[in-house]
Amino acid sequence: MANWDDMRVFLAVARAESLTAAAPLLRMDPATVGRRISRLEDQFGSALFIKSPKGYALTDLGARIRARASDAEESLTLAMDEGKGAAASGLSGQIRIGAPDGCANFLLPQVCAAIRRDNPELEVQILALPRVVNLSKREADMAITVSPPDAGRLTVQKITDYHLHLAVPVAEAPEIRSLSDIRDRPIVGYIPDMIFDKELDYLGAVGARGVQMASNSVAVQLMMMRVHGGVGIAHDFALPFAPELRKVLTQELSLTRSFYLVRHASDRRSDRLTRFAAALGAGLRAEVARLESLAA
């Protein structure tokens, strides 16, 4: 009979689709993970994965077991949260947040530090990725996105709007009087084929034919504008961290986007995660408003 520790290994491989990727999550070496999976398959008397050069894909039996094991994991997590809630009034344990790098770089450090000051037993991890975080694979406990997902067993809550404007180095700002003044200047933006969300495609609004300096990272784009003197779309909440830059043509071009908090549907029953999500949302709304009020 398989025990829960075996199921934990099975779920990690099912989500990572690879022994190598699952191993660090389990704090095991890949060979040990492989042996554990083989032992589990022997106990079931059937293969749970189809192994190929591309990785580990679930068999029909494996998919059925994964659904049951995921339900059991959710119940166990809720039970652990109940115990943590009874042990202390503050939040504790580990919580991982996935977020696009603009939010992860310029907002979450301050917000999470404030939450931890009130909850010193809490461990917060910020996963900054230039793509959508995969909650179904448990890459994170919750995620911040710029578009609400329309699939999966997820709950979505709008956190706040935020604003973006054209930005240039302060010394060049007086030279920018209309959109036509930026057409002969190098444009800073996302690498076109790496834009992972349509809300991040700003080129149409700028009227630019392409980007001359590009990165999949908001933080790198901001540095490019600071160092190379390019023109780009900047988050208002990031500009206080770049005093060398100034917003221009705010009447001609102003973009509004939104942050959404995405969670596993089953986590609505977790008081610990719900309390953290409420503190996170309130903190992000306050921090966006504070930093945007400081943007030049």
WOGIJO-V710978 format. One record per pair of residues at least 6 apart in sequence whose ideal C-beta (glycine too) atoms are under 7 Angstrom apart, sorted by the first residue. I is the first residue (numbers start at 0). GAP is how many residues later the second one is. D is the distance in Angstrom with one decimal. If there is no record, write none. Layout:
I/GAP/D ; I/GAP/D
//
This chain:
1/38/5.8 ; 1/41/5.5 ; 5/30/6.4 ; 5/34/5.0 ; 6/62/4.7 ; 6/65/6.9 ; 8/17/6.1 ; 8/24/6.2 ; 8/27/4.5 ; 8/28/6.7 ; 9/27/6.8 ; 9/30/5.9 ; 9/38/6.7 ; 9/59/6.4 ; 10/55/6.8 ; 10/58/5.5 ; 10/59/6.8 ; 10/62/6.4 ; 11/10/4.1 ; 11/13/5.3 ; 11/14/5.3 ; 12/6/6.3 ; 12/9/4.6 ; 12/20/6.5 ; 12/24/6.0 ; 12/43/5.7 ; 13/44/5.8 ; 13/48/6.8 ; 13/52/5.0 ; 14/122/3.8 ; 14/123/5.7 ; 15/6/4.1 ; 15/9/6.8 ; 16/38/4.2 ; 16/39/5.4 ; 16/40/6.8 ; 17/37/4.7 ; 17/38/6.1 ; 18/11/4.4 ; 18/14/4.8 ; 18/15/5.2 ; 18/37/6.9 ; 19/10/5.1 ; 21/11/5.7 ; 22/6/5.9 ; 22/7/4.5 ; 22/10/5.2 ; 25/7/6.2 ; 36/11/7.0 ; 36/12/6.9 ; 39/8/6.6 ; 40/6/5.7 ; 40/7/5.4 ; 43/17/7.0 ; 45/15/5.4 ; 46/12/5.4 ; 47/10/6.8 ; 47/11/5.9 ; 47/13/6.2 ; 47/14/3.8 ; 47/17/6.6 ; 48/7/4.3 ; 48/8/6.5 ; 48/9/6.2 ; 48/10/6.5 ; 48/13/5.8 ; 49/7/4.7 ; 49/9/5.9 ; 57/8/6.2 ; 73/192/4.4 ; 76/193/6.8 ; 77/191/5.6 ; 77/192/5.7 ; 80/189/4.8 ; 80/190/6.3 ; 80/191/4.3 ; 83/8/5.3 ; 83/9/5.7 ; 83/188/6.0 ; 84/186/5.5 ; 84/187/6.1 ; 87/33/6.5 ; 89/28/6.8 ; 89/29/4.4 ; 89/31/6.1 ; 90/28/4.0 ; 90/31/4.6 ; 90/181/6.0 ; 90/184/6.2 ; 90/185/5.7 ; 91/27/7.0 ; 91/29/3.7 ; 91/30/5.7 ; 92/29/6.9 ; 92/30/6.8 ; 93/29/4.4 ; 93/31/6.6 ; 94/27/6.8 ; 94/29/5.8 ; 94/46/5.2 ; 94/181/5.6 ; 95/29/4.1 ; 95/31/5.9 ; 95/44/4.5 ; 95/45/5.2 ; 96/11/6.6 ; 96/29/5.6 ; 96/30/6.7 ; 96/43/6.0 ; 96/45/5.8 ; 96/46/7.0 ; 96/47/6.7 ; 97/29/4.4 ; 97/31/6.4 ; 97/35/2.9 ; 97/41/6.0 ; 97/42/3.7 ; 97/45/4.0 ; 98/9/5.9 ; 98/27/6.6 ; 98/29/6.2 ; 98/44/6.8 ; 98/45/4.2 ; 99/46/6.3 ; 100/27/4.5 ; 100/29/6.1 ; 100/116/5.3 ; 100/117/5.3 ; 100/118/6.1 ; 101/116/3.6 ; 101/133/5.4 ; 101/136/6.5 ; 102/41/5.4 ; 102/156/6.4 ; 103/22/5.3 ; 103/24/3.5 ; 104/23/6.8 ; 104/113/6.8 ; 104/114/4.8 ; 105/129/6.9 ; 105/131/5.7 ; 105/132/4.7 ; 105/135/6.2 ; 106/130/6.3 ; 106/177/6.0 ; 106/180/5.3 ; 106/181/6.7 ; 107/18/5.1 ; 109/177/5.6 ; 110/169/6.5 ; 110/172/3.7 ; 110/173/5.6 ; 110/176/5.4 ; 111/12/4.5 ; 111/14/6.6 ; 113/169/5.8 ; 114/7/6.9 ; 114/164/5.0 ; 114/165/6.9 ; 114/168/6.4 ; 115/6/5.5 ; 115/8/6.1 ; 126/6/6.3 ; 126/12/6.6 ; 126/13/5.3 ; 129/64/6.7 ; 129/66/6.6 ; 129/86/4.1 ; 129/87/6.3 ; 130/65/4.6 ; 131/13/6.4 ; 131/64/6.0 ; 132/6/5.2 ; 132/7/5.1 ; 132/10/4.1 ; 134/8/5.8 ; 134/19/6.4 ; 134/127/6.5 ; 134/129/6.0 ; 135/16/5.8 ; 140/132/6.4 ; 141/119/6.3 ; 141/120/6.5 ; 141/121/4.6 ; 141/135/6.3 ; 142/119/4.7 ; 143/115/5.4 ; 143/116/7.0 ; 143/117/6.1 ; 144/115/5.0 ; 144/117/5.6 ; 145/51/5.4 ; 145/53/4.6 ; 145/54/6.7 ; 145/111/5.6 ; 145/112/6.8 ; 145/113/6.6 ; 146/50/5.2 ; 146/52/5.3 ; 147/8/4.5 ; 147/112/4.9 ; 148/7/6.6 ; 148/113/6.0 ; 152/111/6.6 ; 152/112/4.4 ; 153/108/5.4 ; 153/109/6.7 ; 153/110/6.6 ; 153/111/6.0 ; 154/108/5.1 ; 154/110/5.3 ; 154/113/6.1 ; 155/104/5.4 ; 155/106/5.4 ; 156/103/6.6 ; 156/104/4.8 ; 156/124/6.9 ; 157/100/5.9 ; 157/102/5.5 ; 158/100/4.4 ; 158/101/6.3 ; 158/102/5.3 ; 158/122/4.9 ; 158/125/5.2 ; 158/126/6.4 ; 159/98/7.0 ; 159/99/5.8 ; 159/124/6.1 ; 159/125/4.4 ; 159/128/5.4 ; 160/95/5.4 ; 160/97/5.1 ; 161/73/6.5 ; 161/74/6.9 ; 161/75/6.0 ; 161/95/5.8 ; 161/97/6.6 ; 161/126/5.2 ; 162/73/4.7 ; 162/91/6.5 ; 162/92/6.8 ; 162/93/5.7 ; 162/129/6.3 ; 163/69/5.1 ; 163/70/6.4 ; 163/71/5.5 ; 163/72/6.5 ; 163/91/4.3 ; 163/93/6.7 ; 164/69/6.6 ; 164/71/6.4 ; 164/82/4.4 ; 164/85/5.4 ; 164/88/6.7 ; 164/89/5.9 ; 165/65/6.2 ; 165/67/6.3 ; 165/81/6.9 ; 165/82/5.2 ; 165/83/5.3 ; 165/87/5.6 ; 166/58/6.1 ; 166/65/6.2 ; 166/67/3.8 ; 166/72/6.6 ; 166/78/4.6 ; 166/79/6.6 ; 166/80/5.6 ; 166/81/6.9 ; 167/8/5.8 ; 167/63/5.2 ; 167/77/6.8 ; 167/78/6.5 ; 167/80/5.6 ; 168/60/5.2 ; 168/75/5.7 ; 168/76/6.2 ; 169/74/6.1 ; 169/75/6.8 ; 169/76/4.7 ; 171/57/6.3 ; 172/73/4.4 ; 172/75/5.4 ; 174/6/6.4 ; 175/6/6.3 ; 175/72/4.4 ; 175/73/6.3 ; 178/28/6.0 ; 178/70/6.5 ; 178/73/5.8 ; 178/74/6.9 ; 181/49/4.7 ; 184/45/6.8 ; 184/46/4.9 ; 185/26/4.0 ; 185/27/5.7 ; 185/42/6.7 ; 185/44/4.3 ; 186/19/6.8 ; 186/21/4.6 ; 186/24/4.8 ; 186/25/5.6 ; 186/43/6.4 ; 186/44/5.8 ; 186/45/6.6 ; 187/23/6.6 ; 187/25/4.8 ; 187/33/5.2 ; 187/36/4.7 ; 187/37/5.2 ; 187/42/4.0 ; 187/43/6.7 ; 187/44/3.4 ; 188/13/6.3 ; 188/14/6.4 ; 188/22/4.1 ; 188/25/5.8 ; 188/32/6.7 ; 188/43/5.9 ; 188/44/6.8 ; 189/10/6.0 ; 189/24/6.2 ; 189/26/6.3 ; 190/23/4.5 ; 190/24/6.6 ; 190/25/5.3 ; 193/22/4.6 ; 194/6/5.3 ; 198/58/5.4 ; 201/31/4.4 ; 201/53/6.8 ; 204/48/6.1 ; 204/50/6.1 ; 205/27/6.7 ; 212/11/4.7 ; 212/15/6.1 ; 212/17/5.3 ; 214/6/5.2 ; 214/9/6.7 ; 217/17/6.8 ; 217/20/6.9 ; 220/11/5.7 ; 221/12/6.4 ; 221/16/5.8 ; 221/20/5.4 ; 223/6/5.7 ; 224/7/5.0 ; 224/9/6.9 ; 224/20/5.8 ; 225/16/5.5 ; 225/18/4.9 ; 225/19/6.3 ; 232/22/6.8 ; 233/11/6.5 ; 235/56/4.4 ; 235/59/4.2 ; 236/51/5.3 ; 236/54/3.9 ; 236/55/5.5 ; 238/6/6.0 ; 238/8/6.8 ; 238/56/4.1 ; 238/57/6.0 ; 239/51/5.3 ; 239/54/4.4 ; 239/55/6.1 ; 245/50/5.1 ; 246/48/6.5 ; 246/49/6.2 ; 258/25/6.4 ; 260/16/6.0 ; 260/19/6.9 ; 260/20/5.9 ; 262/14/6.5 ; 266/6/4.8 ; 267/6/6.8
//
